[in-house]
Amino acid sequence: MGDDRGKPLFRGTALIADVLVEGDLPRGFVSLHTNERGGLALLPFQNEYVRVIAFDLAKMEISPKEPLDIEEVQETVDAIVPYPLRIGNPQWITRFRAQNRLLSTYRNERLFFAGDAAHLYIPVAAQGMNTGIQDAFNLAWKLSFVCRGRAPESLLDSYNEERHLIGERTRKLSDLLFQLFIKQARSTTYRKISSKVMGLALSTTPVQNLMSGRVSQTGVEYRHTALSKAQRFGGLPKSAINAGDRVPDLDLADDDGLGIRLYDLMRTPGFVLIGFASSYTSSRKKEAMAAELARLKDRYAGSLQCLMVLGEGLPRQGDVPTFLDARREVLHKLGARPGDVFLVRPDGYLAFRADDPRRLPGLLGSWLSTPVADSGVRTVPDGVLR
Ligand SMILES: Cc1cc2nc3c(=O)[nH]c(=O)nc-3n(C[C@H](O)[C@H](O)[C@H](O)COP(=O)(O)OP(=O)(O)OC[C@H]3O[C@@H](n4cnc5c(N)ncnc54)[C@H](O)[C@@H]3O)c2cc1C
């Protein structure tokens, strides 16, 4: 298992300090400044603190073990920021070695790597923690299901397949932002041109949407895996969600007419199977869907929550509870058609969708195993943890 760290851009030491700031710093925005001394980012938190991250070319040779004081950060701020700022009261202040490294695989037989053990990013895009948490979430439910004998062991292969590409993309994003930063610092011409181009690009909605999806990681999807590819439903409009996509939150109404969100229903750990019916669905089909969902709920008890969403009509409690698509979100956000069924994974991604509940048993087999009679003994498949 190698470490494909790529071409190092910056081997030096950077500075970080969470401080109080006096001066004309715009709040609610990230401010980036570059000049021949280096690059510096000012990231205001929700409280009054501001994070200063500086790649000061004059200080990059100093060992990260050398103590850092506020006067030294002030000197860097004065040298790079084009307007006066007074910093003080540091909550956290340190030098750190900027690295951009990624393991070539996140799995070596029974060992799984997540978080900083799998990747280290230059913190220009503030992605390290978010990426690590999503790695852990992606792996935890798979391990839990497989170790309890509730999912096929092959599900564990999807961890590296799904998360490594995201790790690679995040490394490229950090690289790109960092390159821009350093190139701007090193060349006045580049600084002038790229500031204009970036300013124009970042003022457009598509670029803003792309960047916010990338940086918040709500744009992460797993369409590239073998399982998603095999289970993608053909012929859908682009706006409809499909296998591997992140399922958006949905505003539904229950039998009391109260609003209930899909993400609240998903707090119970496990998969959620959603059937959608409307006035275009015949009573016979509605009953068949409810019966199939009830059967699967019993078959995969403890792993699967089943519910139906109605386009119109009265929701009711029951073996398979029904909810109303009061805001037409199932229709528009999922691109649901009457008779469709959706399997949502425990981490909120779409396992698959189908247009006929009779296809469910075949499709579910890739994700769930029928639990063996629970004797209290946990089933750990050979080679997984022993
Ligand atoms: C200067 C800087 C600024 C950053 N800013 C941001 C940011 O703004 N946003 C962001 O998302 N990310 C940021 N990051 C990255 C973020 O801090 C890390 O990605 C995140 O903390 C990694 O979490 P982790 O749990 O994978 O690893 P760690 O936080 O390193 O946790 C691993 C833990 O395991 C413990 N440990 C190690 N070995 C053993 C052992 N043998 N037995 C038991 N315990 C052990 C360690 O003591 C440690 O507590 C920043 C990083 C740096 C360096």
PDBQT file of the ligand as one rigid body, heavy atoms in Angstrom, charges set to zero:
ROOT
HETATM    1  C1  LIG A 401      -3.319  23.697  11.161  1.00  0.00    +0.000 C 
HETATM    2  C2  LIG A 401      -4.464  22.869  10.748  1.00  0.00    +0.000 A 
HETATM    3  C3  LIG A 401      -5.706  23.477  10.492  1.00  0.00    +0.000 A 
HETATM    4  C4  LIG A 401      -6.790  22.703  10.103  1.00  0.00    +0.000 A 
HETATM    5  N1  LIG A 401      -8.000  23.304   9.838  1.00  0.00    +0.000 NA
HETATM    6  C5  LIG A 401      -9.041  22.568   9.443  1.00  0.00    +0.000 A 
HETATM    7  C6  LIG A 401     -10.302  23.171   9.145  1.00  0.00    +0.000 A 
HETATM    8  O1  LIG A 401     -10.465  24.378   9.265  1.00  0.00    +0.000 OA
HETATM    9  N2  LIG A 401     -11.321  22.366   8.731  1.00  0.00    +0.000 N 
HETATM   10  C7  LIG A 401     -11.171  21.019   8.605  1.00  0.00    +0.000 A 
HETATM   11  O2  LIG A 401     -12.136  20.333   8.203  1.00  0.00    +0.000 OA
HETATM   12  N3  LIG A 401     -10.001  20.420   8.891  1.00  0.00    +0.000 NA
HETATM   13  C8  LIG A 401      -8.935  21.155   9.299  1.00  0.00    +0.000 A 
HETATM   14  N4  LIG A 401      -7.739  20.563   9.591  1.00  0.00    +0.000 N 
HETATM   15  C9  LIG A 401      -7.636  19.097   9.459  1.00  0.00    +0.000 C 
HETATM   16  C10 LIG A 401      -8.258  18.403  10.684  1.00  0.00    +0.000 C 
HETATM   17  O3  LIG A 401      -7.704  18.909  11.871  1.00  0.00    +0.000 OA
HETATM   18  C11 LIG A 401      -7.950  16.899  10.580  1.00  0.00    +0.000 C 
HETATM   19  O4  LIG A 401      -8.277  16.453   9.288  1.00  0.00    +0.000 OA
HETATM   20  C12 LIG A 401      -8.757  16.093  11.600  1.00  0.00    +0.000 C 
HETATM   21  O5  LIG A 401      -8.484  16.537  12.911  1.00  0.00    +0.000 OA
HETATM   22  C13 LIG A 401      -8.360  14.620  11.480  1.00  0.00    +0.000 C 
HETATM   23  O6  LIG A 401      -9.108  13.863  12.405  1.00  0.00    +0.000 OA
HETATM   24  P1  LIG A 401      -8.705  12.362  12.665  1.00  0.00    +0.000 P 
HETATM   25  O7  LIG A 401      -9.672  11.897  13.722  1.00  0.00    +0.000 OA
HETATM   26  O8  LIG A 401      -8.655  11.595  11.389  1.00  0.00    +0.000 OA
HETATM   27  O9  LIG A 401      -7.225  12.381  13.211  1.00  0.00    +0.000 OA
HETATM   28  P2  LIG A 401      -6.680  13.066  14.527  1.00  0.00    +0.000 P 
HETATM   29  O10 LIG A 401      -7.424  14.334  14.841  1.00  0.00    +0.000 OA
HETATM   30  O11 LIG A 401      -5.193  13.136  14.336  1.00  0.00    +0.000 OA
HETATM   31  O12 LIG A 401      -7.054  12.030  15.656  1.00  0.00    +0.000 OA
HETATM   32  C14 LIG A 401      -6.348  10.839  15.826  1.00  0.00    +0.000 C 
HETATM   33  C15 LIG A 401      -6.324  10.528  17.323  1.00  0.00    +0.000 C 
HETATM   34  O13 LIG A 401      -5.766   9.229  17.507  1.00  0.00    +0.000 OA
HETATM   35  C16 LIG A 401      -4.874   9.289  18.592  1.00  0.00    +0.000 C 
HETATM   36  N5  LIG A 401      -3.897   8.196  18.421  1.00  0.00    +0.000 N 
HETATM   37  C17 LIG A 401      -2.865   8.107  17.568  1.00  0.00    +0.000 A 
HETATM   38  N6  LIG A 401      -2.236   6.936  17.694  1.00  0.00    +0.000 NA
HETATM   39  C18 LIG A 401      -2.895   6.250  18.642  1.00  0.00    +0.000 A 
HETATM   40  C19 LIG A 401      -2.741   4.963  19.210  1.00  0.00    +0.000 A 
HETATM   41  N7  LIG A 401      -1.770   4.145  18.820  1.00  0.00    +0.000 N 
HETATM   42  N8  LIG A 401      -3.610   4.580  20.171  1.00  0.00    +0.000 NA
HETATM   43  C20 LIG A 401      -4.631   5.395  20.559  1.00  0.00    +0.000 A 
HETATM   44  N9  LIG A 401      -4.815   6.620  20.045  1.00  0.00    +0.000 NA
HETATM   45  C21 LIG A 401      -3.975   7.040  19.103  1.00  0.00    +0.000 A 
HETATM   46  C22 LIG A 401      -4.239  10.667  18.490  1.00  0.00    +0.000 C 
HETATM   47  O14 LIG A 401      -3.703  11.067  19.743  1.00  0.00    +0.000 OA
HETATM   48  C23 LIG A 401      -5.455  11.511  18.107  1.00  0.00    +0.000 C 
HETATM   49  O15 LIG A 401      -6.181  11.950  19.222  1.00  0.00    +0.000 OA
HETATM   50  C24 LIG A 401      -6.644  21.304   9.973  1.00  0.00    +0.000 A 
HETATM   51  C25 LIG A 401      -5.387  20.700  10.244  1.00  0.00    +0.000 A 
HETATM   52  C26 LIG A 401      -4.322  21.481  10.616  1.00  0.00    +0.000 A 
HETATM   53  C27 LIG A 401      -2.998  20.821  10.898  1.00  0.00    +0.000 C 
ENDROOT
TORSDOF 0
